[in-house]
Amino acid sequence: MSGSGSGSGGGGTLSAGVRHLRAEWGRWWRAEDLTDTHIAHRVLNDQYRLWRQLKQRGNAEVQQNIGLLRDQQKRQTYMQMQQMALQKQNRGRGYGGGYGGGYGASPVISYRMMQWAQLQMRMGQQEFRHLEVTASMLQIGYGQVRSRRHLTAGILLLVIPALWVGLWFLSFLAAFTVTALAVFVFFVVAVVKGRNPAWRRPAVPRLLFVPPRAPAHTELEDPDPEPFPIREAGSNPRQARESVRLALKKENARVSEVLVPEQTAYGWKVPLVLQSGTAGQLVSILKPLATTLRVGESRVLAQPADPNDAALVSLQVLTRDPFETPLPYPERLPGSCTIVDPVSLGLSLEGETTPVVLAGQHVIIVSDTGGGKTGMVQAIGEYVTACRDAVIVDIDPVKRGLKALAPAAVMTARTPEEAEAVLEALLARARARVASMPPMQDTWIPTPSGPAVIAVLDEYPQLSKRGKELAVALLRVGREALITIVLVSQDATSDVLGDAIADAFGVRIMLPCRAADVPIVVGRADAISRGWLPHLLVPSPEPGFPADAGRFYCLTPRHRTPVLRYVSPLPPAEADRRTRERLAAGLPRLETAVPQPADTDALPEIARLLLDAFATHSDPEALTIEQLADHLAAADPATWGKWDGQKNRLLMVGRTLKTQLKAANLDIPTDRLGADIDPKRPTAYQLADIKGALS
């Protein structure tokens, strides 16, 4: 995730930012940055604006009619008063005449004015009642937004170039400054987006009214609807998306968007866009998320989906067991295989095989009790025993090792002492093979008379100290001789395996195990956040309930991504049948005479002691005088231990070494390790110089 978030260097960050800005432009153009809530608020606000306009228009019409009636009433009253004045004047002149006519305005006008006033009152008391937003309204709303955006973009694409060209005609300096500023702003925005590629989401428009009830598709809807099992979604992607969205919301996941899921043969693959944080924070809620979605405890997986987008995560929800119908073991005739060809250790979640070449590869298998390590070991052993150019060694100082396949092993150890003897013999054979190879040959070539050796070493922590040293030494030199180890352990912590796991194992397999083992085996502190989740798998509590036994993640030269896989168990009866069949046909045997380097028995004693010292330390490139002094004092205290505790111990050991080497006619120079950095670094002997003097 770190690589996708910040890129490798400025160029990677800039290019990632440009890609993200281009993707954001596409989302804006297609209105994909808006949700149904955005559109629903827009539709409801449009309804309210239209209602308010109609209300204002109605009020204006009422006011206009009342004003007209009031003016009419005033005119009638004025005319009536003029008529009365005229009649009074005529009576004074002796014309007589009655009052005639009505008094005041017509009552019809007053009645009509009262009707309009009542209508105005009723209109003032009316409240806005919204229409519920339907799916067709949402689609129309999306289309209107896209049309407006396309029109705006078209106008800008015409106006901005015209202004820019005009600016060049007006002032070269101003145009150059504006252009440079625009390029700089784009560069800064691209770099920022490359480091934090989060999708931009506009704010939801605020509703212009307070509805009497919560409208659909709005923020006023029930904020915490009850999550529902993802199985209720059937094959409907929208329902599956809603189920995952509600479950993530319940678990307070920092997810800004749940994209359209894809249905698979085993469930759903749901793309998510993180709002903040990392995928590791999402991994921490997978167990409760599985409970909310009502699937199995280990049936929700997460891993980064795009190396160029740290915010994009793929969530896999398994609604059924993807390995309920695994492929049966292929039928392999005795001697029909070769160790240099790949063998599949199991099927992946997508139904793909897991091909691994065992020749020259050390393998580590980490699994809790009940995790299925027996099935994995037997899958390897079954293939090795079918090879015409490989043999298997069974080392288990506690239990029964290969069980039904054990009779096919060329060497067996059932105690720590036996294990020490077998490992010592394998180490000697590996060194002899390497010494006997021509200079132009890189690795041992397996044949039926000189087969590759696969040593299955179970219960490594139960070995003696000497046995562990021999195993580590074999890890260092065995690959070249095609004598390799399949190391099986219940944990991979540093106090159990030391530093041997750092780079020795080319194939690393994790069945149900502890969370602390995952970063050590994968070799990355952020392994869990990258999707390596074997610690979420449930080991089998009893023989009749397999749980997640046999499910595993592996890291091999061909497989570098965290994909859940499954190894099929080999039934004991079938394993016994195949073992008997291969024993009857004849298995390859180790070479009876181990090739030895020339004149090994004639080596001077001092040379033999030096080679033993290097072998004890797993044949490093060089050993200091202090390291050699410790080994020599332990091997021959009378000769080399008499200076222990003295200040000039290293000086005396160094002088004695030179004296004995000279007496043996061996010219072996000394060197200072890192003398180019510090001239006071300790004096050391190089293994290559010793071998060169002996040859």
N, C-alpha and C positions, 0 to 999 in steps of 0.2 A: 504494500500500500504506500509505503514511503516513496518508492520509486515513481508511482503514478501520481502522487500528490505534488511533488516538487520537481520531478524530472531529474535527469542527470546533467547538471550544468545549466547555464542560462539558456542555451539553445533549446534544450529539451523542454524547459519551462515555457519559453516563448511559443514554441510550436504547439505544445499542449494547450496553452491559452488561446492561440489562434483557432485551433480546432474546436475548443469549447465555445468561443464567441460565434464561430460559424454555425455550430449546432444550436446555440441560443437564438441566433437570427432565424434559423429554420423553425424553431419552436414558436417564435413570435409571429412569423409569417403564417403559420398554420393555426395560430391561436391555441397551441398546446400548452402554453404557460398559464392558461386560465382553467379553472375547475368549474364544475356544475354550480358551485356556490357563487362564483363570480357572475356567471350568466344569470342565475336566478335573482340575484340582487339587482342586476341591471334591468331585467324584465319587470320586476315588482316596482322598481323606482319609475320606470316608464309608465306603468299602470297608474301610479300615484300622481305623476305629473299630468297625465291626460285627464284624470278625474278632477284634479285641482283646476286645470284650465276650463273644463266644462262647468265646474261649479262657479268659477269666477265669471264665466260668460253668462251663466244663468242669473247670478246676482246682478250683473250689469243690466241685463234685460229687465229684471224686476224693478230695479232702481229707475230705469228709463221710463217704464210704464207708469210707475207711481208718480214720477215727476210730471209726465204728460197729464195725468189725471189731476194733479194738484194745480197745474197751470190752467187746465180747463175749468176747474172749480173756481179759481180766482177770477177768470174772465166772466163766468156766469154771475158771480157775486157782484162784480163791478158793473155789469150791464143792468142787473136788477136794481142796484143803488142809483144808477143814472136814470132809470125809468121812474123810480119813486120820486126823485127830485124834480123831474119834468112834470109829473102829475101834480105835485104840490104847487109848482109855479103856475100852472094853468088854473088851479082853483083860486088863486089869489087874483087873477085877472077876470074872474067871473065866468070862466068857461065851464065851471062845474066839472063833472066827471068823477068817477070812482077811483079806487086805488088800483083795481085791475091787476092782472099778472100774479106771479108767485113771489114768495118771499125767500130770498137766499138762493144758493145753488141747488141743483137737482139732487135729490137723495140717491139717485142711481150712481152718480159719480162717487159719492161717499161709500156706497156698498162695494163698488169695484175696487176702490182704494183699500178697503178692508180685506178683500179677497187677496190682492197682491201682497199685502203686508203679512197675511197668514202664510202665503206661499213662501215668502222670504224667511219667515220664522222656521218653517218646516225644512227648508234647504239648509239653514244654519245648524239645525239639529242633526242633519245627516252625517254619518261617519263613513270613512272609506272602507270598503270591503274588497279585499284583493281576490283575484282569481288564482287558483292553485296552478303552479308552474308544471306543465306536463313535459314529457320527453320531446314531443314535437316542438314545443316552445323553446326548449334548450337547443335543439338543432338549428332552429331559425335564428336564435340569438348568436350561436357560434358563427353562422353564416354572415350575419350582419357585421359582427366584429371583424371577421376576415375581410369582408368587402371594404369596410372603412380603412382598415390597415393597408390593404393593397392600394387603395386610392391615395392615402397619405404617402406611402412609399413611392408611388409613381410621381406624385407632385414634387417630393423632395429630390428624387433622382433627376428631375428636369430643372428645378430651381437652383439646387446647390452647384452643379457643374457650371450653369450659366453665371452665377455670382462669382464662382472661382475664376472662370475665364475673364470675366469683366474686371475682377480685381487685378489680374496680371496686366491688363491694358492700362489700368489707372496707375498702379504703383508696383514696380517689380519688388521692392523691398518689403512692402506690406504683404504682398502675395506670398513671397518666400517665407516670411515670418509666420503667417497663418498656416501655411502648408507644413512647415517644420513643427509648429506647435501641435497641429492635428496628428502628425506622425508620432510625436513624442507621447501624446495622450494615449493614442492607440497602443503604443508599445508598453506603456505603464499598465494600462488596463489588461492587456494580454498577459503580461508577467504576473499580475495579481491573480487573474483567473487561472493561470497555469499552476500557481501555488495553492489556490483554494477554488477548485472547479465546482462551486455550488451553483445550482440552477437558480436563476432569478425568478421570483414569484411576486407579481404586483399585489398590492393590498386589496382586500375585498371591499367594494364600495359599501359605505354605510347606508342602511335603509333610511329613507326619508320620513318614515312613519312608524308608529308603534302598533303592530298588528294585534288584534284581540287573541289570536292563536298563532302558534309558530308555523310559518309557511314551510312547505317542503323544499329541500335542497338549499336551505339557508343556514346561516350560523345560529339562528334561533331555534333550529331543530333540537331535539333532545341531545344534549352534548355528550352524553355517555350511553348510547344505545347498547343493549346487551349483546356481547359477541356471541356468535353461533358457530357450531362445528363446521369445518370446511367441507365435510362430506355432504352437508345439506346443500352445498352449491351445485352438486351434480357435475355437469360438464359445462356450466355457464361461467365464462371467464369473469363477467362483471360481479357475479355473486361471490366467486372465489376471491376476487380482489377486495370486495367489501369485508369478507370474513377475515382476511389477513390484516386489512387496515384497522378494523375494530380490535383485533387481538393485539396488534402493535401499540395501539392507543392505550389499551388497558395496561400494558406493561411499561408504559411511559418511554417507549423507544423514540429516539431522536431521528425520526424519519419524516422528511418533508413531502415525499410523494411515493405512492405505490403505483407502479406502472402496470400495464395490462399483462396478466400472467399467461403462461403457456402451459397447456395441459400435456403431461407426459404419460408414459405407460405406467408409472408408479405413483403419480400424484400431480403436483404443480411446481413449476419453476417461476418464481415471482421476482421480477426486477424491482429493486428499491433504490431510492435516492436519499442518501443521508442528509439530514439537516445540519448536523455538526458532529464532532467526535470522529471515531474510527469504527471500522468493522469489528474490532475487538469488543467494543461496548455492546454491539448488537449480539455478539456470540455469548456474552454473559447472561442474556435473558432467553436463550434458546430453550432451556428446560421448562421454565414457566410458560413460554409461548406454545410449546407442544401440548401442555395441559390445557391451555385456553382453546387451542384449535382442535382438541380432542383427538390427537394422534399419539403414536408411541413416544416414549420418553426420549429416544434417540432418533426420532424421525423428522427432525427439523434441522437443516444444515444451512450454513451461510459461508460465502467466500467472495472475494473481490471478483467483479465481472469484467472490468476493463482496466488494463494497466495504465491507460492514459486518463482515467477518470476515477479519482480516489473516492468520490461520493457514490459511485454506482456499485451496488452489491446484489448478488444473486442469492435469493432465499429458496431453498428446496424443501418442499413439504411432501413427505411420503405418506400417502393415505393407505398404502398397503405395502407389504414386504416385497421389495424388488427382487429378492433372492429366494422366493418360496419354491421356485422350480429351477434349481441350478442344473447345469449340464453334467451328465455323468462323467466319471473318469474315462478318458480314452483308453482303449485296449492297446497295450504296448507289448509286443513280443520280446522275448529275451534278446538282448544285443541289438535291438532295432533302432536305438537312438545313439546320439553322440553328445557329449557334454558341451561341445562348442556351439550347438544349436540352441536357440531360445526355447524355454518351456514356460507355459502360462501358469501362473500361481493362482489365478482365480478370475472371476468376471467382475467388471466394473458396474457402476450404477446404470450406465448407458448400454450395457450388454456387450462391452468390448473385452477382449482378453487382456492379460497382463504378462506379456512376454519378457522373460529375464534370462540372460545368459549366465549360467552358474560357473563356467570355467574362469578361474582366476578372480572370482569375486568373493570377498568376505561378506557374510550376511549376519545381521543382528535381528533377532525377533524379541520384541518386548511385549509381555502380556501378563495380566493378572491371572490368578487362579480361575479357571473356568472361561478364559478368554478364547480358547480354541487354538492354542499354540501346538498341541499335539497334531491337529489336522494340518497345520501349516508345515510342521516338520515332516509328517508322513507324505505330504504332497511333494516335498523336495526329495525325500528318500526314495519314494516310488519311482521318480524319474531317474535318479542316479543309478538305481539298481537295474534299470532297463538299458543303461548305456553300455556300449561295448568298450569304452575307453575311460571309464571312471569307476571308482570304488568309494564306499562309504565307511566311515569310522564312527562308532557309537560310544560316546563318553557321557556318562551320567552317574556322578558319585552318590546319588541319593535314591533315584527311582529306577524304572525299567527301560529308560531310553527310548529306542525306536519300537519297542513292544513287538508287534507281529512281524515287523521288518528286520528285527535285530539279528536273526540268523544269517542275513545276507551281508552283515558287516564284516570287513576283513580284520578289524581290531575292535575290541570291546573293553571298556573300563567301567567298573561298578563301585569303586572306592576311590577316595582321594589319592591313595598311593598308586593304584593302578592308573588313574588318570595322569598322574605325574610321569609315570613311565611311558605311557602312550604318547603324550605330548613331547617328551624328550626325544623319542624315536622319530616322531614326525618332523621335529625341528632339525634333527641331524640329517634326515633324508632330504629336507628342503634345501639345506645348505650344500649338501653333496650334489644335488641336482644342479643348483646354480653354478657351483664350481666346475661341473663337468660340461656345461654348455659352451659351444663355440662362441668366440667374441661377437660375431654378427647375429647371434640368436638372442632375441629379447626375452622370450618366455619358453617354458617347457612345452613341447608338443606332445599331447596325450596320445597314447597308443594302447592296444590291449596288453602289451608287455610292459608298458610304463604309464599306467593310467593316471588321470587326475585324481586327487584325493579330496573328498568333502568330509570334513570332520564335524559331526554334530556334537556340540558341547553344551549340555544342559546343566543348569544349576551352577553357573560359573562362580557365584559367591562362596560355594561350599568347597572350592578347591583349596589346596594348601598354598602357602605363600610362594613356594617354589613352582607349583603348578600354574599359578596366575602369572608369574614371571615368564614361564615357558609359553603360555598362551599369548601373551603380549608380544613376545619375540617372534612367534609364528605369524602373528598378524602383520608384523613388519616385513618379513622375508618370504612369506608363503605364497604370495600372489605370483611372483616370478617363477616359482617352481610348480605352480598349479596345485599347491597343497593349502587349501583354504578352510576357514572355520565358519560354521553356522552356529553362532553364539545365541543361546536362548536364556532369557533372564526375566524375572518378574518386575524389575525396575532398572532404570538406566541412570541413576544418580551418580555423581562423580565419585562418591565414596565407595561405590560398588565396582564401577568399571574403570576408575581412574581416568587418565587422559587418552585411553586407547580408542575411544569412540570418535575422537575429534576428526580423523580423516581416514581411518583404516577400513571402514565398512562402505563398500560400494552399493550394497542393497540394504535398506533399512525398512523394517516391517513393524508396524504398530497395530496390534490387536487391542481390545479393551484394556486400558492401562490408566495410570495416574496422570493428572494434569502436569505434574512436575517433570515427568519423563518426556513430554512432547517437545519442548524447546531443545532439550539435549539431543534427542535422536534426530530431529530435523536439522539442527544446527543453526537455528535462528531464534532470537529472543521473542520475536513477534509471530511465532509459528501458529499459535492458536487464532490470533486475529486474522491470519491469512487463510484460515479454513481447515487447518489440520485439527480434527476433532475426535481422535480416538478415545479421549477421556470421557466423552459423552456416551460411548457405547456401554451397554450393560452386560457384564460377564454372566455366564450361566450359573444360577444358584444350585442347580441339581441336574442330574442326567436327563430327566424327562422334560426339562424346560430349557431349551437352548438359548433363549433370549438373543443376544447379539454375538454369541460365540462364532468365530470364524470370519466376522466382518473385520476389515483391516484397511489401513492406509499404508502406502508404500512409497519410498523414495528410491528410485533406481536411475541408471543412466538414461533410460527411455521415459521415465515417468517423474515429472517434477511438479505436478499440480496435485492439490489435495482432492482426490476422488475416492469415494467409498467403494470398497471392493469386498468380495466374498470368496473364500476358499472352501470347496466342498469337502466334507469329511470322507475319509476312506473307511468303509465298513471293515471291522476286524477280520471277518471271514474272508472278504475279498483280498485284504492285504496278505493274509496267510496263504491264500491260493496262489497269488502272484509270486510270493516269496518262494514257495515250494517249486513252482514252475521254473523260476530263474535259477534256483540252486541246481535243479535237475539238468538244465541246459548248460550250466557252467558260467561262472562269473569271472571277470578279469581279476588277476591277482597282482599284488605289488611285486616289483622286481626283487628277486631273492638277494642279489648282491647289490648293495647300494653303491653307486659310483662315488669314488673318493678322489679328491685332488691328489696330484702326483706328490710322492714322498711325504705324505702326511705323518706317517709313523716316525720319520727321521727328523722331525722338527726339533730344534734345540728347545730345552726346557723353558728358557726365558721367553722364546717366541710363543710357545704353547700357552704360557701364563698370560701373555699379553692378549692373545686371541680369545682366551677364556674370559678375560676382563671385558673385552668388547662385546662378546656374546651375551654376557650377563646383563649388559646395558642395551641389548637389542641392536647391536652393531651400529652405533652412531658414527658419524664421520670422524669425530675426534674425541679423545678423553684427556682430561687434565692430569698432571702429576698427582694431584691430591686424590682424584678418583682411582687412578691406578694404584696408589699407595694403599688405599683402603682395601681394594681387592687382593693385592699381593700379601698384605698383612693377615688377611683372613685365610688365604690359601697356604701360606708358609710363615707362621708367626716367628719361628726361630730366625729366619733370614731377614724378613722385612718388618717384623713388629718390634724390633729392639729399640727403635727410635720413637715409639709412640709416646706422646706427652712432651717431647722435647721441641724447642723452638726451631731447631734446624732439621726437623724431620723431613720436610719436603726436599731440602737441599741434599740430605744424605741419600734419600731414596732415588733422586734424580742422578746423582753421581754413580750409585751402585748399578742403576739401570744401564747407564752408558758403558760402565765397565763390563757387565755381563754380555751386553749386545756386542761389544768389541771382541770379547773372547769367543763369541759364537760366529765371528766374521760377518756380522750384520751391520750394515751402515744405514741407520734409520735416523733421519734428522728430526729435530723438535721444532715446534712452531708456537707462536703466541696467538691465541684466539682473539681476533679483532684488534691486532696490533696497530692497524691504520687509524683506529679510533682512540685507543688508549695503549701506549707502549708498556704499561705496567700490567697488562692483562696476563692471566696465568699461562704457564708453559704447558703444551699438550703434544700428544703423539697422534698423527693422522693414520686411520686404518688403511687408507690407500698406500701410504708410504711403507707400512709394515708388510702388506701383501706384495708390494713391488719388490721389496728386499728379499722376501722369501722366494719369489718366482725367479 
